């Protein structure tokens, strides 16, 4: 560009003409514009950096939460898998040792140790619907209900610790109802008198009656009629006897 005063050559960086010392208005305006743009750029850059820092913090937290969720899900899946694997290992071992285990189970039955018999199946979780342990299916169910009834009766002594009186009585009634299915001819779980399990289930029934008489005040007359009673009638007898005991 040319100086307006002397016609000498100028650049936008020359505030005054190097030839005649005249003020270069174009250079002054250029420098003013550049300073303005520089200030605007620095301001915008600062805003961008602040936004980036804020978003970076949010992203870090989001990523951390996502990682935590993934770890929880993976841990849950692994726990379920390990539990399943452990159960399968125990069951396979029980099946492998079926002959030896059944000798032990038969001894428990003959000795009337129904708790030990029930614990074996509770611990191993072996299937009694098929396979080598199928013959124990109904007796296994009977011992389980007996254990539940016994446990519920004991919990009645500490109602505040183990739930309300109503829920415990309902649990007893439910297990009693399931247990007496063994004597109902039209039921899947019915056990005929000729079945080898029948005398043991009757023995368990006598033990349940003894528990009700001893700890809940049910009369001998009432328990002797339990087989003929409906579920509602049995529950009513148990509840009324429990109230009398109080």
Residue, then its C-alpha position, 0 to 999 in steps of 0.5 A: x500500500x502507498x502512503x497518502x502523504x508522500x506516496x512511499x510504500x507502506x505495510x499494515x504494520x507501519x503505524x507511521x510512514x517510514x519516509x515522511x512520518x505521516x500517520x498510517x490510519x489503515x495500520x491504526x485501524x488494523x491494529x485496533x481490529x486485531x486487538x479486538x479480535x484477539x480479546x474476543x478470541x481469548x474470551x471465547x477460548x476461556x469459555x470453551x475451556x470452562x465448558x470442556x472442564x465442566x463436561x469433562x467432570x460430568x463425563x468422568x462421573x458418567x463413565x464411573x457410574x457406567x463402569x460401576x453398573x457393569x461391575x455390579x451386573x457382571x458380579x451378579x451374573x458370576x454369583x448366579x453362575x457360581x451358585x449354579x455350578x456349586x449346586x450342580x457339583x453337589x448334585x452330581x456328587x450325590x448321584x455318583x454316591x447314590x448307593x452309599x447315600x441311600x444306605x445312609x438315608x434308609x438308616x435315618x428313616x429306620x431310626x426315625x431321624x427325619x431331620x437328618x433325612x430332610x437336611x440331606x436333601x436340603x443341602x444337596x438339592x438333588x432331584x427326587x422326581x426322577x433318578x436314583x432318589x425318586x423313591x424318596x419323593x413323598x417322604x422327602x416332602x413329608x419331612x420338609x413340611x414337618x421341619x417347617x411346622x416345627x420351626x414355625x411353632x418354635x418361632x411363635x415363642x419369639x414373635x417379635x423377632x420372627x414376624x407377626x403371630x398371624x404370619x407364623x400361624x398362616x405358615x403352620x396352616x399352609x404346611x399342615x394343609x400340604x402335609x395332609x395331602x398324603x392322605x387324600x386319595x384324589x391328590x397327586x401326593x396320596x400315599x396308599x397304606x401298601x406303600x413302603x413310605x406310609x408308616x413313616x409318614x404316619x409316624x411323622x404325623x404323630x410327631x406333628x400332633x405331639x408338637x401341637x399338643x405340647x406347644x400349642x395346646x391343641x387337644x388330643x381329640x382335635x388332632x385325632x380328627x385332623x385327617x377328616x377336617x378341611x384346611x379351614x377347620x384345622x386352621x381354626x382349631x390351631x388358632x383358637x388353641x393358640x389364643x387359649x394358650x395366651 
